[in-house]
Structure formats: structure tokens, C-alpha cells
Amino acid sequence: MSTLAWAQQKLVIKADRSRVKSGEIFYVTGTGFTPDRAVVSHMIRPDKTEYGLLRLRANAAGEFVHKIDTVMLDIGTFEMWVEDEASRAVSNRIQFTVESDLRER
């Protein structure tokens, strides 16, 4: 299938949960991307600045799995989307919130 045909598919990303405790791991999955090609992950911090771009690779089915370890992330709400490098199409935007892992005393 050509890159143009893949670009016409809807790019969808989903997080396995929307709230996560600091120090935990969660996963973002993507579908509809150009098979066996690079995708570029964008993530906005709670202070509205953007992390450096992260390149991942879609598999032969146009899917990817991104493991996110929150140990170094700030507390607050993040926004994320992924760009298909071959077609320049972008996915939906998702949000997730990193919460303090401190227990109430």
C-alpha cells in the first residue's frame, strides 16, 4: 500500500490509563501509521513546554507501543500526539496526568 493510502487512514493513539502515579510505567499505543516507518512522538509538559522529539518505529501493521516511565516526569497533566514521518499526518491528541505517589499521613 502506498504512503498516500496510509496517510488517508486515521492515526489513533491511546494510553492504557489517563492517571498514573509518579514512578509507575504506562503504555501508549498507536494504529494506522505507515508500516515499517518512523513516527515522531510529541509531548507537552504541564508548564506547556515541549520535550524533545522522540522517534519510534511503526511495525509491519502500522502500529507501535511506547512504554513511558513516569519516574522523571513532573506532577501534572501532559499532552501527547504522534506524527507519521512518511505522510506528515498527525494523530489525535491525548492527555494523561502524573500524580504524586506520596501517601497521606
Backbone as a printed PyTorch tensor [residue, N CA C, xyz], in Angstrom:
tensor([[[ 0.8480, -1.1720,  0.0000],
         [ 0.0000,  0.0000,  0.0000],
         [ 0.8930,  1.2340,  0.0000]],

        [[ 0.5430,  2.2330, -0.7500],
         [ 1.3790,  3.4290, -0.8620],
         [ 1.2970,  4.2780,  0.3990]],

        [[ 2.2900,  5.1620,  0.5670],
         [ 2.2870,  6.0850,  1.6980],
         [ 1.0400,  6.9490,  1.6730]],

        [[ 0.5900,  7.3790,  0.5010],
         [-0.6020,  8.2160,  0.3920],
         [-1.8230,  7.4780,  0.9030]],

        [[-1.9520,  6.2270,  0.5620],
         [-3.0940,  5.4450,  1.0380],
         [-3.0700,  5.3310,  2.5560]],

        [[-1.8820,  5.1180,  3.1140],
         [-1.7830,  5.0370,  4.5700],
         [-2.0810,  6.3780,  5.1990]],

        [[-1.6990,  7.4720,  4.5590],
         [-1.9480,  8.8080,  5.1100],
         [-3.4360,  9.0960,  5.2140]],

        [[-4.2390,  8.4360,  4.3790],
         [-5.6770,  8.6680,  4.4050],
         [-6.3520,  7.9060,  5.5430]],

        [[-5.6550,  6.9750,  6.1660],
         [-6.1960,  6.2760,  7.3270],
         [-6.1340,  7.1980,  8.5310]],

        [[-6.9920,  6.9440,  9.4930],
         [-6.9800,  7.7460, 10.7040],
         [-5.8890,  7.2280, 11.6470]],

        [[-5.0290,  8.1200, 12.0660],
         [-3.9750,  7.7780, 13.0190],
         [-4.5530,  7.9260, 14.4170]],

        [[-4.4910,  6.8860, 15.2080],
         [-5.0960,  6.9040, 16.5360],
         [-4.0680,  6.4670, 17.5680]],

        [[-3.9530,  7.2630, 18.6450],
         [-3.1450,  6.8490, 19.7820],
         [-4.0470,  6.7710, 21.0060]],

        [[-3.6970,  5.8530, 21.9130],
         [-4.4520,  5.6440, 23.1500],
         [-3.4740,  5.3200, 24.2640]],

        [[-3.7570,  5.8390, 25.4530],
         [-2.9850,  5.4720, 26.6410],
         [-3.7490,  4.3830, 27.3800]],

        [[-3.0230,  3.4930, 28.0450],
         [-3.7190,  2.4270, 28.7650],
         [-4.4100,  2.9390, 30.0290]],

        [[-4.1260,  4.1760, 30.4190],
         [-4.8580,  4.8410, 31.5040],
         [-4.5880,  6.3380, 31.4390]],

        [[-5.4500,  7.1200, 32.0300],
         [-5.3190,  8.5780, 31.9500],
         [-4.6810,  9.1850, 33.1970]],

        [[-4.6070,  8.4120, 34.2820],
         [-3.9730,  8.8730, 35.5180],
         [-2.9610,  7.8270, 35.9530]],

        [[-1.7790,  8.2880, 36.3300],
         [-0.7160,  7.3630, 36.7340],
         [ 0.0620,  7.9940, 37.8790]],

        [[ 0.4830,  7.1840, 38.8170],
         [ 1.2910,  7.6670, 39.9400],
         [ 2.7310,  7.8790, 39.4750]],

        [[ 3.3760,  8.8950, 40.0140],
         [ 4.7780,  9.1480, 39.7040],
         [ 5.5960,  7.9020, 40.0100]],

        [[ 6.4560,  7.5080, 39.0760],
         [ 7.2910,  6.3210, 39.2380],
         [ 6.7160,  5.0790, 38.5940]],

        [[ 5.4530,  5.1480, 38.1670],
         [ 4.8430,  3.9980, 37.5020],
         [ 5.1000,  4.0470, 35.9980]],

        [[ 4.8600,  2.9270, 35.3560],
         [ 5.0090,  2.7950, 33.9040],
         [ 3.6240,  2.6310, 33.2980]],

        [[ 3.4050,  3.2490, 32.1410],
         [ 2.1840,  3.0050, 31.3820],
         [ 2.5360,  2.9830, 29.9020]],

        [[ 1.5540,  2.6270, 29.0780],
         [ 1.8090,  2.4250, 27.6500],
         [ 0.8750,  3.2600, 26.7880]],

        [[ 1.4390,  3.8050, 25.7110],
         [ 0.6660,  4.4790, 24.6760],
         [ 0.8090,  3.6330, 23.4200]],

        [[-0.3150,  3.2990, 22.7900],
         [-0.2980,  2.5160, 21.5580],
         [-0.8170,  3.3670, 20.4110]],

        [[-0.3690,  3.0470, 19.2220],
         [-0.8020,  3.7710, 18.0330],
         [-1.1540,  2.8200, 16.9150]],

        [[-2.1520,  3.2010, 16.1140],
         [-2.5660,  2.4100, 14.9560],
         [-2.7870,  3.3300, 13.7580]],

        [[-2.6760,  2.7560, 12.5600],
         [-2.9590,  3.4920, 11.3350],
         [-1.7710,  4.2040, 10.7300]],

        [[-0.5770,  3.9670, 11.2490],
         [ 0.6290,  4.6410, 10.7760],
         [ 1.2340,  3.9000,  9.5820]],

        [[ 2.1260,  4.5570,  8.8610],
         [ 2.7840,  3.9280,  7.7210],
         [ 3.6130,  2.7410,  8.2150]],

        [[ 3.3820,  1.5480,  7.6800],
         [ 4.1090,  0.3540,  8.1420],
         [ 5.6270,  0.4800,  7.9600]],

        [[ 6.3310, -0.0290,  8.9570],
         [ 7.7950, -0.0930,  8.9150],
         [ 8.4570,  1.2520,  8.6660]],

        [[ 7.8570,  2.2990,  9.1780],
         [ 8.4180,  3.6480,  9.0160],
         [ 8.4500,  4.3520, 10.3670]],

        [[ 9.1790,  5.4500, 10.4220],
         [ 9.3280,  6.2170, 11.6620],
         [ 8.0710,  7.0250, 11.9730]],

        [[ 7.8060,  7.1380, 13.2560],
         [ 6.7850,  8.0390, 13.7730],
         [ 7.4770,  8.9300, 14.7960]],

        [[ 6.9570, 10.1370, 14.9790],
         [ 7.5910, 11.0990, 15.8720],
         [ 6.6130, 11.4650, 16.9840]],

        [[ 7.0140, 11.1960, 18.2130],
         [ 6.1780, 11.4710, 19.3820],
         [ 6.4460, 12.8840, 19.8970]],

        [[ 5.3620, 13.6160, 20.1390],
         [ 5.4180, 14.9590, 20.7250],
         [ 4.7710, 14.8910, 22.1110]],

        [[ 5.3910, 15.5320, 23.1010],
         [ 4.7980, 15.5520, 24.4370],
         [ 5.0050, 16.9300, 25.0660]],

        [[ 3.9050, 17.4870, 25.5430],
         [ 3.9010, 18.8010, 26.1920],
         [ 3.8380, 18.6010, 27.7010]],

        [[ 4.7420, 19.2620, 28.4190],
         [ 4.7900, 19.2070, 29.8820],
         [ 3.6310, 20.0110, 30.4910]],

        [[ 3.4160, 19.8380, 31.8050],
         [ 2.3870, 20.6390, 32.4800],
         [ 2.6480, 22.1490, 32.3910]],

        [[ 3.9130, 22.5720, 32.2460],
         [ 4.2230, 24.0110, 32.1340],
         [ 4.1120, 24.5160, 30.6940]],

        [[ 3.5930, 23.6590, 29.7880],
         [ 3.3170, 23.9800, 28.3740],
         [ 4.5620, 24.0210, 27.4900]],

        [[ 5.7080, 23.5520, 27.9790],
         [ 6.8890, 23.4320, 27.1200],
         [ 6.9230, 22.0180, 26.5390]],

        [[ 7.5830, 21.8670, 25.4000],
         [ 7.6010, 20.5700, 24.7350],
         [ 8.9210, 19.8450, 24.9830]],

        [[ 8.8120, 18.5520, 25.2680],
         [10.0040, 17.7080, 25.3390],
         [10.6220, 17.6040, 23.9540]],

        [[11.8660, 17.1640, 23.8820],
         [12.4870, 16.8830, 22.5960],
         [11.7030, 15.7860, 21.8880]],

        [[11.7360, 15.8060, 20.5810],
         [11.0010, 14.8170, 19.7960],
         [11.6060, 13.4380, 19.9930]],

        [[10.7520, 12.4260, 19.9840],
         [11.1950, 11.0530, 20.1490],
         [10.7420, 10.2430, 18.9400]],

        [[11.6990,  9.6320, 18.2610],
         [11.3740,  8.8010, 17.0940],
         [11.1610,  7.3600, 17.5260]],

        [[10.0700,  6.8000, 17.0440],
         [ 9.7310,  5.4020, 17.2550],
         [ 9.5260,  4.7800, 15.8780]],

        [[ 9.3120,  3.4850, 15.8240],
         [ 9.0970,  2.8380, 14.5270],
         [ 7.7970,  2.0480, 14.5630]],

        [[ 6.9580,  2.2900, 13.5690],
         [ 5.7340,  1.5020, 13.4180],
         [ 6.1130,  0.1230, 12.8810]],

        [[ 5.3760, -0.8900, 13.2960],
         [ 5.6480, -2.2510, 12.8180],
         [ 5.0130, -2.4710, 11.4410]],

        [[ 5.0540, -3.6990, 10.9680],
         [ 4.5310, -4.0240,  9.6270],
         [ 3.0310, -3.7940,  9.5020]],

        [[ 2.3290, -3.7210, 10.6220],
         [ 0.8820, -3.4640, 10.6170],
         [ 0.5670, -1.9730, 10.8160]],

        [[ 1.6120, -1.1290, 10.9150],
         [ 1.3880,  0.3030, 11.1250],
         [ 1.0560,  0.6540, 12.5660]],

        [[ 1.5100, -0.1850, 13.4940],
         [ 1.2170,  0.0080, 14.9170],
         [ 2.5220,  0.2080, 15.6970]],

        [[ 2.4100,  0.8480, 16.8470],
         [ 3.5690,  0.9640, 17.7400],
         [ 3.0820,  0.9020, 19.1790]],

        [[ 4.0130,  0.5890, 20.0710],
         [ 3.7860,  0.6260, 21.5140],
         [ 4.9100,  1.4610, 22.1120]],

        [[ 4.5340,  2.4540, 22.9070],
         [ 5.5030,  3.3470, 23.5360],
         [ 5.3720,  3.1810, 25.0550]],

        [[ 6.4190,  2.6630, 25.6650],
         [ 6.4620,  2.4860, 27.1230],
         [ 6.9310,  3.8020, 27.7410]],

        [[ 6.1560,  4.3410, 28.6780],
         [ 6.5070,  5.6090, 29.3250],
         [ 6.7170,  5.3630, 30.8130]],

        [[ 7.9160,  5.6500, 31.2870],
         [ 8.2630,  5.5570, 32.7020],
         [ 8.1360,  6.9610, 33.2790]],

        [[ 7.2900,  7.1340, 34.2670],
         [ 6.9980,  8.4730, 34.7960],
         [ 7.9640,  8.9310, 35.8820]],

        [[ 8.9820,  8.1390, 36.1850],
         [ 9.8700,  8.4690, 37.2960],
         [10.5080,  9.8550, 37.1590]],

        [[10.7880, 10.3060, 35.9370],
         [11.4250, 11.6130, 35.7430],
         [10.4470, 12.6940, 35.2670]],

        [[ 9.1610, 12.3620, 35.1840],
         [ 8.1800, 13.3510, 34.7290],
         [ 7.6750, 14.1940, 35.8970]],

        [[ 7.3380, 15.4360, 35.6000],
         [ 6.7570, 16.3230, 36.5970],
         [ 5.3630, 15.8320, 36.9810]],

        [[ 4.8790, 16.3080, 38.1070],
         [ 3.4960, 16.0710, 38.5060],
         [ 2.6280, 17.0230, 37.6840]],

        [[ 1.5280, 16.5260, 37.1580],
         [ 0.6190, 17.3770, 36.3910],
         [ 0.1320, 16.6840, 35.1340]],

        [[-0.5380, 17.4480, 34.2850],
         [-1.1630, 16.9180, 33.0780],
         [-0.3020, 17.1800, 31.8510]],

        [[-0.0980, 16.1270, 31.0760],
         [ 0.7090, 16.1560, 29.8610],
         [-0.2060, 15.9710, 28.6560]],

        [[ 0.2290, 16.4870, 27.5150],
         [-0.4880, 16.2800, 26.2650],
         [ 0.4640, 15.6170, 25.2830]],

        [[-0.0760, 14.7090, 24.4760],
         [ 0.7720, 13.9430, 23.5650],
         [ 0.0620, 13.7180, 22.2400]],

        [[ 0.8360, 13.7090, 21.1630],
         [ 0.3480, 13.3160, 19.8410],
         [ 1.5260, 12.7450, 19.0770]],

        [[ 1.2450, 12.0440, 17.9870],
         [ 2.2960, 11.3790, 17.2140],
         [ 2.1160, 11.7150, 15.7400]],

        [[ 3.2330, 12.0120, 15.0900],
         [ 3.2390, 12.3430, 13.6670],
         [ 3.8020, 11.1730, 12.8690]],

        [[ 3.1480, 10.8620, 11.7770],
         [ 3.6390,  9.8480, 10.8460],
         [ 4.6790, 10.5490,  9.9710]],

        [[ 5.9340, 10.1660, 10.1130],
         [ 7.0030, 10.8770,  9.4200],
         [ 6.8720, 10.7920,  7.8930]],

        [[ 6.4170,  9.6510,  7.3790],
         [ 6.3190,  9.4710,  5.9270],
         [ 5.2290, 10.3380,  5.3090]],

        [[ 4.0650, 10.4000,  5.9620],
         [ 2.9300, 11.1260,  5.3790],
         [ 2.7510, 12.5260,  5.9570]],

        [[ 3.3890, 12.7960,  7.0870],
         [ 3.2540, 14.0590,  7.8150],
         [ 1.8780, 14.2270,  8.4560]],

        [[ 1.0640, 13.1810,  8.4430],
         [-0.2370, 13.2220,  9.1130],
         [-0.0070, 13.1240, 10.6220]],

        [[-0.9360, 13.6730, 11.3950],
         [-0.8120, 13.6290, 12.8520],
         [-2.0060, 12.9020, 13.4690]],

        [[-1.7450, 12.3010, 14.5960],
         [-2.7640, 11.5530, 15.3260],
         [-3.6520, 12.5060, 16.1220]],

        [[-4.6050, 11.9060, 16.7930],
         [-5.3760, 12.6200, 17.8080],
         [-4.4330, 13.0310, 18.9350]],

        [[-4.8880, 13.9350, 19.7720],
         [-4.1230, 14.3250, 20.9580],
         [-4.7480, 13.6630, 22.1780]],

        [[-3.8880, 13.1820, 23.0650],
         [-4.3700, 12.5960, 24.3200],
         [-3.7450, 13.3540, 25.4850]],

        [[-4.3660, 13.2190, 26.6380],
         [-3.8030, 13.7830, 27.8640],
         [-3.6910, 12.6760, 28.8990]],

        [[-2.6860, 12.8000, 29.7400],
         [-2.5570, 11.9200, 30.8940],
         [-2.0180, 12.7480, 32.0420]],

        [[-2.3440, 12.3380, 33.2590],
         [-1.9510, 13.0810, 34.4470],
         [-1.0540, 12.2160, 35.3160]],

        [[ 0.0930, 12.7680, 35.6900],
         [ 1.0010, 12.1210, 36.6260],
         [ 0.6900, 12.6950, 38.0050]],

        [[ 0.3700, 11.8100, 38.9420],
         [ 0.0040, 12.2120, 40.2970],
         [ 1.1300, 11.8770, 41.2560]],

        [[ 1.1850, 12.6210, 42.3460],
         [ 2.1790, 12.3520, 43.3880],
         [ 1.9640, 10.9610, 43.9470]],

        [[ 3.0660, 10.2810, 44.2580],
         [ 2.9420,  8.9580, 44.8710],
         [ 3.0320,  9.0410, 46.3920]],

        [[ 3.0380, 10.2640, 46.9400],
         [ 3.0980, 10.4310, 48.3850],
         [ 1.7670, 10.0190, 48.9980]],

        [[ 1.8470,  9.2420, 50.0250],
         [ 0.6230,  8.7820, 50.7050],
         [ 0.2740,  9.7710, 51.8030]],

        [[-1.0340,  9.9520, 52.0010],
         [-1.4680, 10.8530, 53.0670],
         [-1.1440, 10.2120, 54.4010]],

        [[-0.7380, 11.0580, 55.3540],
         [-0.3590, 10.5400, 56.6860],
         [-1.4440, 10.8110, 57.6700]]])
